[in-house]
Structure formats: C-alpha cells, structure tokens
Amino acid sequence: MKKFSLFTGSIISGLSVAIGAFGAHAWKDYLRTINRLDTFETAAQYQMYGGLTLLLLGIWQIQASNRLLKSAGYLIFSGSLIFPGSLYLICLTQNTFWGMIAPIGGLAYITGFAFMAYGTQKH
C-alpha cells in the first residue's frame, strides 16, 4: 500500500500543478466568462491536498502500516478523484449536475482522514 500511496500521491499532486497552471493561464479568460474561476481553483487545491495526503500516508506506512491506514489511502485516493473531478466537470460542461457528485468525494476525504486519526490510536 505504501507504494500505491506514494505513486498515486505523486501523480495526483503533479497533475494538480499542471491542471492548475492550465486553468490559470490558458483557461483563465474562459473560466472568468463562465464565472467558474473559483470553482476551478478549489478543484486544483483539493486535488493537491489529496495528493499530499497520499504522500504523507505512503511515508507513514513505511514506518507503521495497518488496515486503517490502507483503507484511508483508498478513501483519500477516491476523494482526490471524485471531489475535484466533479468540480472540473462543472467547469468543462457548465452543467451543475456534477455538483451532486462532489459530496461523495468530500465524504471519502473525511472518512479517510477519520481512518488516519483512528489509525494513530491503533499503532
């Protein structure tokens, strides 16, 4: 699991920088026109939070690994795809339907962090 967390954390964080830069430069005028610049920036921020959390989990699991931390990794990974992904889709499609999907990603993030907290008590 530590390799999964380190690998996916690196990829997700790197993509966050690339997508964020794309939005800040190539798409900035478009995002302002559709009034979604804040939405796009929020997506890039939360994508980075998820990526950095996965990197932290990977490092943590080198020292001590347990079932809770493994589950936390999968939940944070899921949240890192679903939450920012739904926000990016709102920006791409201008369809707010995708906003109904975002809470699923948020719940995955929250549950993953709760598993991390509980995992510290199990160690």
Backbone as ProteinMPNN parsed JSONL, in Angstrom:
{"seq_chain_A": "MKKFSLFTGSIISGLSVAIGAFGAHAWKDYLRTINRLDTFETAAQYQMYGGLTLLLLGIWQIQASNRLLKSAGYLIFSGSLIFPGSLYLICLTQNTFWGMIAPIGGLAYITGFAFMAYGTQKH", "coords_chain_A": {"N_chain_A": [[0.816, -1.201, 0.0], [2.025, 1.186, 0.639], [3.574, 1.856, -1.598], [1.569, 2.285, -3.493], [0.281, 4.535, -2.363], [2.392, 6.418, -2.377], [3.006, 6.52, -5.13], [0.502, 7.214, -6.389], [-0.024, 9.56, -5.0], [2.073, 11.183, -5.857], [1.5, 11.385, -8.615], [-1.111, 12.526, -8.609], [-0.599, 14.953, -7.272], [1.251, 16.156, -9.026], [-0.335, 16.367, -11.341], [-2.199, 18.157, -10.377], [-0.743, 20.524, -10.197], [-0.139, 20.898, -12.924], [-2.735, 21.006, -14.121], [-3.803, 23.123, -12.672], [-2.091, 25.209, -13.481], [-2.733, 25.284, -16.182], [-5.396, 26.121, -16.008], [-5.0, 28.618, -14.83], [-3.7, 30.03, -16.765], [-4.118, 29.312, -19.685], [-6.916, 28.896, -19.659], [-8.003, 30.909, -18.161], [-9.422, 33.298, -18.963], [-11.702, 32.133, -20.156], [-12.765, 30.727, -17.936], [-13.368, 32.863, -16.281], [-15.303, 34.093, -17.838], [-17.415, 32.246, -17.748], [-17.863, 32.371, -15.109], [-16.532, 30.644, -13.287], [-13.98, 30.496, -12.23], [-13.241, 30.429, -9.513], [-14.312, 27.95, -8.783], [-12.733, 26.21, -10.307], [-10.207, 26.741, -9.226], [-10.618, 25.856, -6.604], [-10.976, 23.121, -7.081], [-8.394, 22.408, -8.022], [-6.899, 22.979, -5.724], [-7.952, 21.174, -3.784], [-7.354, 18.804, -5.036], [-4.588, 18.849, -4.859], [-4.343, 18.785, -2.051], [-5.269, 16.188, -1.539], [-3.348, 14.686, -2.959], [-0.974, 15.332, -1.573], [-1.647, 14.348, 0.929], [-1.777, 11.619, 0.374], [0.92, 11.159, -0.205], [2.0, 11.666, 2.34], [0.735, 9.587, 3.747], [1.942, 7.384, 2.475], [4.617, 7.648, 3.29], [4.244, 7.464, 6.042], [3.344, 4.832, 6.209], [5.609, 3.424, 5.678], [6.918, 3.381, 8.075], [4.988, 2.38, 9.894], [2.375, 0.283, 9.325], [-1.066, -0.376, 8.917], [-4.359, -1.857, 8.758], [-6.247, 0.198, 8.843], [-4.874, 2.474, 7.926], [-4.333, 1.654, 5.363], [-6.93, 1.488, 4.298], [-7.588, 4.169, 4.601], [-5.887, 5.298, 2.699], [-7.028, 4.383, 0.268], [-9.507, 5.635, 0.432], [-8.81, 8.387, 0.516], [-7.581, 8.552, -1.963], [-9.799, 8.0, -3.615], [-11.421, 10.198, -2.954], [-9.77, 12.189, -3.944], [-10.039, 11.919, -6.637], [-12.823, 12.011, -7.146], [-13.977, 14.355, -5.851], [-12.46, 16.79, -6.765], [-12.631, 16.133, -9.462], [-15.373, 16.221, -10.078], [-15.804, 18.956, -9.794], [-14.122, 19.977, -11.786], [-15.503, 18.938, -13.97], [-17.872, 20.406, -13.833], [-16.87, 22.876, -14.62], [-15.97, 22.273, -17.21], [-18.264, 21.316, -18.579], [-20.267, 23.047, -17.93], [-22.443, 22.235, -16.576], [-24.297, 21.93, -13.786], [-25.091, 19.619, -12.608], [-23.019, 17.897, -11.93], [-22.22, 18.837, -9.515], [-23.671, 17.48, -7.623], [-22.283, 15.181, -7.27], [-19.948, 15.828, -6.021], [-20.144, 15.872, -3.089], [-19.849, 13.157, -2.481], [-17.171, 12.64, -2.981], [-16.141, 14.417, -1.082], [-17.048, 13.195, 1.268], [-15.585, 10.832, 1.112], [-12.986, 11.865, 1.44], [-13.239, 12.92, 4.102], [-13.861, 10.601, 5.581], [-11.549, 9.129, 5.067], [-9.624, 10.733, 6.381], [-10.593, 10.452, 8.978], [-10.132, 7.715, 9.365], [-7.372, 7.792, 9.291], [-6.857, 9.241, 11.639], [-7.939, 7.493, 13.554], [-6.293, 5.364, 13.04], [-3.886, 6.22, 14.131], [-4.324, 5.809, 16.799], [-4.461, 3.098, 16.969], [-1.92, 2.276, 16.568]], "CA_chain_A": [[0.0, 0.0, 0.0], [2.857, 2.397, 0.682], [3.945, 2.205, -2.972], [0.359, 2.837, -4.104], [0.095, 5.89, -1.838], [3.466, 7.291, -2.865], [2.865, 6.679, -6.576], [-0.687, 7.99, -6.739], [0.149, 10.898, -4.438], [2.956, 11.926, -6.762], [0.774, 11.649, -9.862], [-2.205, 13.458, -8.341], [-0.015, 16.273, -6.969], [1.804, 16.699, -10.27], [-1.454, 16.762, -12.205], [-2.802, 19.351, -9.79], [0.065, 21.674, -10.632], [-0.308, 21.067, -14.367], [-4.098, 21.445, -14.403], [-3.937, 24.461, -12.101], [-1.397, 26.16, -14.357], [-3.552, 25.388, -17.388], [-6.543, 26.961, -15.677], [-4.562, 29.982, -14.507], [-3.16, 30.705, -17.947], [-4.836, 29.066, -20.937], [-8.36, 28.917, -19.5], [-8.416, 31.936, -17.206], [-10.476, 34.144, -19.534], [-12.893, 31.302, -20.302], [-13.318, 30.462, -16.612], [-13.972, 34.112, -15.816], [-16.512, 34.314, -18.632], [-18.493, 31.384, -17.238], [-17.908, 32.618, -13.664], [-16.134, 29.4, -12.624], [-12.561, 30.518, -11.853], [-13.147, 29.964, -8.122], [-14.59, 26.508, -8.782], [-11.556, 25.543, -10.853], [-9.129, 26.868, -8.238], [-10.955, 24.957, -5.495], [-10.692, 21.764, -7.538], [-6.936, 22.212, -8.034], [-6.424, 22.964, -4.336], [-8.312, 19.92, -3.123], [-6.587, 17.737, -5.684], [-3.262, 18.895, -4.24], [-4.465, 18.293, -0.669], [-5.35, 14.735, -1.595], [-2.052, 14.149, -3.37], [-0.019, 15.477, -0.465], [-2.057, 13.415, 1.98], [-1.337, 10.28, -0.041], [2.37, 11.095, 0.011], [2.176, 11.532, 3.782], [0.346, 8.222, 4.112], [2.967, 6.465, 1.995], [5.774, 7.765, 4.188], [3.799, 6.937, 7.331], [3.231, 3.379, 6.13], [6.958, 2.839, 5.717], [7.211, 3.194, 9.498], [3.965, 1.564, 10.549], [1.235, 0.097, 8.445], [-2.162, -1.188, 9.428], [-5.527, -1.919, 7.88], [-6.907, 1.507, 8.818], [-4.108, 3.362, 7.057], [-4.546, 1.162, 3.999], [-8.264, 1.95, 3.911], [-7.508, 5.631, 4.48], [-5.267, 5.586, 1.409], [-8.006, 4.184, -0.803], [-10.533, 6.666, 0.553], [-8.234, 9.67, 0.101], [-7.418, 8.447, -3.413], [-11.131, 8.156, -4.208], [-11.812, 11.594, -2.782], [-8.918, 13.008, -4.813], [-10.572, 11.807, -8.0], [-14.243, 12.35, -7.24], [-14.302, 15.733, -5.486], [-12.012, 17.76, -7.765], [-13.109, 15.732, -10.779], [-16.72, 16.744, -10.297], [-15.689, 20.405, -9.976], [-13.59, 20.189, -13.136], [-16.578, 18.652, -14.929], [-18.766, 21.573, -13.834], [-16.221, 23.904, -15.442], [-15.904, 21.826, -18.602], [-19.56, 21.108, -19.213], [-21.189, 24.084, -17.456], [-23.614, 21.514, -16.077], [-24.166, 21.856, -12.334], [-25.404, 18.256, -12.168], [-21.812, 17.303, -11.347], [-22.123, 19.29, -8.135], [-24.283, 16.47, -6.749], [-21.31, 14.112, -7.086], [-18.863, 16.346, -5.173], [-20.195, 15.435, -1.691], [-19.352, 11.782, -2.353], [-15.729, 12.795, -2.838], [-15.893, 15.043, 0.214], [-17.241, 12.165, 2.287], [-14.432, 9.931, 1.037], [-11.899, 12.582, 2.111], [-13.485, 12.998, 5.547], [-13.737, 9.254, 6.135], [-10.129, 8.793, 5.016], [-8.943, 11.43, 7.477], [-11.026, 9.815, 10.228], [-9.395, 6.459, 9.461], [-5.995, 8.144, 9.656], [-6.864, 9.593, 13.066], [-8.141, 6.269, 14.323], [-5.083, 4.554, 12.835], [-2.826, 6.637, 15.074], [-4.651, 5.228, 18.091], [-4.252, 1.646, 16.868], [-0.479, 1.989, 16.432]], "C_chain_A": [[0.853, 1.256, 0.0], [3.282, 2.818, -0.722], [2.759, 2.829, -3.706], [0.175, 4.29, -3.666], [1.148, 6.846, -2.37], [3.329, 7.557, -4.365], [1.677, 7.568, -6.926], [-0.617, 9.406, -6.181], [1.018, 11.772, -5.317], [2.235, 12.318, -8.047], [-0.317, 12.703, -9.641], [-1.673, 14.858, -8.047], [0.541, 16.931, -8.224], [0.724, 17.165, -11.224], [-2.145, 18.012, -11.679], [-2.053, 20.604, -10.211], [-0.165, 21.941, -12.118], [-1.703, 21.601, -14.711], [-4.331, 22.851, -13.865], [-3.272, 25.523, -12.96], [-2.178, 26.364, -15.654], [-4.741, 26.311, -17.143], [-6.159, 28.4, -15.433], [-4.093, 30.752, -15.733], [-4.061, 30.514, -19.172], [-6.349, 29.234, -20.804], [-8.887, 30.059, -18.647], [-9.562, 32.801, -17.745], [-11.79, 33.376, -19.679], [-13.56, 31.077, -18.943], [-13.945, 31.71, -16.001], [-15.296, 34.379, -16.537], [-17.679, 33.49, -18.107], [-18.62, 31.481, -15.72], [-17.575, 31.356, -12.858], [-14.649, 29.368, -12.24], [-12.379, 30.008, -10.427], [-13.37, 28.46, -8.021], [-13.363, 25.735, -9.243], [-10.402, 25.58, -9.852], [-9.375, 25.96, -7.033], [-10.641, 23.514, -5.862], [-9.196, 21.484, -7.507], [-6.375, 22.155, -6.624], [-6.725, 21.631, -3.661], [-7.627, 18.721, -3.76], [-5.187, 17.684, -5.075], [-3.317, 18.391, -2.801], [-4.507, 16.769, -0.644], [-4.022, 14.101, -1.966], [-1.023, 14.214, -2.25], [-0.361, 14.537, 0.69], [-1.64, 11.993, 1.63], [0.167, 10.118, 0.122], [2.682, 10.92, 1.496], [1.837, 10.12, 4.243], [1.397, 7.204, 3.671], [4.196, 6.471, 2.884], [5.442, 7.164, 5.551], [3.789, 5.414, 7.315], [4.583, 2.687, 6.015], [7.319, 2.509, 7.156], [6.253, 2.224, 10.173], [2.762, 1.467, 9.623], [0.178, -0.731, 9.156], [-3.346, -1.071, 8.477], [-6.231, -0.566, 7.761], [-6.185, 2.475, 7.891], [-4.258, 2.951, 5.598], [-5.907, 1.637, 3.483], [-8.285, 3.462, 3.724], [-6.916, 6.014, 3.132], [-6.24, 5.448, 0.257], [-9.099, 5.254, -0.764], [-10.015, 8.033, 0.106], [-8.029, 9.675, -1.409], [-8.764, 8.661, -4.118], [-11.61, 9.599, -4.117], [-11.044, 12.518, -3.702], [-9.332, 12.942, -6.27], [-11.984, 12.382, -8.093], [-14.514, 13.822, -6.953], [-13.772, 16.732, -6.517], [-12.512, 17.417, -9.167], [-14.489, 16.27, -11.074], [-16.687, 18.261, -10.494], [-15.115, 20.742, -11.354], [-14.677, 19.961, -14.18], [-17.615, 19.775, -14.968], [-18.191, 22.651, -14.743], [-16.211, 23.53, -16.923], [-17.263, 21.811, -19.292], [-20.561, 22.225, -18.927], [-22.502, 23.467, -16.987], [-23.433, 21.314, -14.577], [-24.593, 20.504, -11.759], [-24.22, 17.639, -11.442], [-21.595, 17.742, -9.903], [-22.755, 18.316, -7.147], [-23.324, 15.318, -6.455], [-20.224, 14.536, -6.09], [-18.961, 15.885, -3.714], [-19.734, 13.994, -1.462], [-17.836, 11.81, -2.182], [-15.356, 13.428, -1.511], [-16.04, 14.051, 1.352], [-16.081, 11.174, 2.289], [-13.219, 10.572, 1.711], [-12.069, 12.532, 3.63], [-13.307, 11.634, 6.206], [-12.274, 8.803, 6.131], [-9.335, 9.458, 6.132], [-9.336, 10.841, 8.832], [-10.298, 8.483, 10.433], [-7.936, 6.718, 9.835], [-5.917, 8.462, 11.152], [-7.011, 8.356, 13.931], [-6.917, 5.354, 14.208], [-3.938, 4.948, 13.756], [-3.062, 6.022, 16.45], [-4.398, 3.726, 18.122], [-2.77, 1.295, 16.835], [0.17, 1.795, 17.75]], "O_chain_A": [[0.463, 2.277, -0.568], [3.347, 4.013, -1.012], [2.927, 3.791, -4.456], [-0.059, 5.169, -4.495], [0.828, 7.965, -2.771], [3.514, 8.687, -4.818], [1.815, 8.546, -7.66], [-1.096, 10.348, -6.813], [0.739, 12.956, -5.504], [2.351, 13.453, -8.509], [-0.424, 13.66, -10.408], [-2.235, 15.845, -8.522], [0.328, 18.12, -8.457], [0.841, 18.223, -11.842], [-2.623, 18.834, -12.46], [-2.662, 21.621, -10.543], [-0.363, 23.087, -12.521], [-1.836, 22.537, -15.499], [-4.975, 23.673, -14.517], [-3.819, 26.609, -13.149], [-2.272, 27.482, -16.161], [-5.052, 27.172, -17.966], [-6.906, 29.312, -15.789], [-4.091, 31.983, -15.738], [-4.692, 31.464, -19.635], [-6.999, 29.675, -21.752], [-10.094, 30.166, -18.433], [-10.559, 33.01, -17.053], [-12.859, 33.899, -19.366], [-14.776, 31.22, -18.813], [-14.942, 31.621, -15.283], [-16.271, 34.827, -15.935], [-18.805, 33.981, -18.031], [-19.403, 30.748, -15.115], [-18.246, 31.041, -11.875], [-14.12, 28.294, -11.953], [-11.458, 29.236, -10.161], [-12.688, 27.777, -7.256], [-12.996, 24.725, -8.644], [-9.709, 24.582, -9.652], [-8.437, 25.363, -6.505], [-10.1, 22.767, -5.047], [-8.772, 20.436, -7.019], [-5.47, 21.366, -6.351], [-5.847, 21.033, -3.04], [-7.352, 17.729, -3.084], [-4.663, 16.603, -4.806], [-2.434, 17.648, -2.373], [-3.851, 16.139, 0.185], [-3.612, 13.106, -1.37], [-0.289, 13.254, -2.014], [0.53, 13.997, 1.346], [-1.198, 11.244, 2.501], [0.637, 9.06, 0.54], [3.536, 10.112, 1.861], [2.568, 9.528, 5.037], [1.706, 6.268, 4.41], [4.752, 5.417, 3.195], [6.252, 6.448, 6.139], [4.18, 4.778, 8.293], [4.68, 1.48, 6.236], [7.947, 1.487, 7.429], [6.672, 1.352, 10.934], [2.21, 2.482, 9.198], [0.49, -1.663, 9.897], [-3.33, -0.291, 7.524], [-6.752, -0.226, 6.699], [-6.828, 3.218, 7.15], [-4.305, 3.799, 4.707], [-6.014, 2.128, 2.359], [-8.921, 3.974, 2.803], [-7.39, 6.952, 2.491], [-6.278, 6.297, -0.634], [-9.558, 5.72, -1.807], [-10.711, 8.756, -0.607], [-8.275, 10.687, -2.065], [-8.852, 9.407, -5.093], [-12.138, 10.152, -5.082], [-11.584, 13.511, -4.188], [-8.999, 13.833, -7.051], [-12.295, 13.144, -9.008], [-15.208, 14.479, -7.728], [-14.569, 17.467, -7.1], [-12.786, 18.312, -9.967], [-14.758, 16.726, -12.186], [-17.466, 18.794, -11.284], [-15.57, 21.68, -12.009], [-14.766, 20.7, -15.16], [-18.175, 20.061, -16.026], [-18.909, 23.264, -15.533], [-16.423, 24.383, -17.785], [-17.396, 22.237, -20.439], [-21.584, 22.335, -19.603], [-23.545, 24.12, -17.007], [-22.521, 20.608, -14.147], [-24.47, 20.274, -10.556], [-24.398, 16.936, -10.447], [-20.867, 17.089, -9.155], [-22.414, 18.324, -5.964], [-23.528, 14.565, -5.503], [-19.651, 13.695, -5.398], [-17.933, 15.53, -3.137], [-19.28, 13.653, -0.37], [-17.284, 11.096, -1.345], [-14.375, 13.032, -0.882], [-15.25, 14.06, 2.295], [-15.646, 10.727, 3.351], [-12.504, 9.91, 2.465], [-11.15, 12.145, 4.352], [-12.68, 11.523, 7.26], [-11.814, 8.17, 7.082], [-8.479, 8.831, 6.756], [-8.502, 10.744, 9.732], [-9.894, 8.163, 11.551], [-7.339, 5.961, 10.601], [-5.01, 7.998, 11.843], [-6.298, 8.189, 14.921], [-6.556, 4.66, 15.159], [-3.114, 4.11, 14.121], [-2.111, 5.745, 17.181], [-4.149, 3.154, 19.183], [-2.403, 0.14, 17.049], [1.374, 1.547, 17.815]]}, "name": "protein", "num_of_chains": 1, "seq": "MKKFSLFTGSIISGLSVAIGAFGAHAWKDYLRTINRLDTFETAAQYQMYGGLTLLLLGIWQIQASNRLLKSAGYLIFSGSLIFPGSLYLICLTQNTFWGMIAPIGGLAYITGFAFMAYGTQKH"}
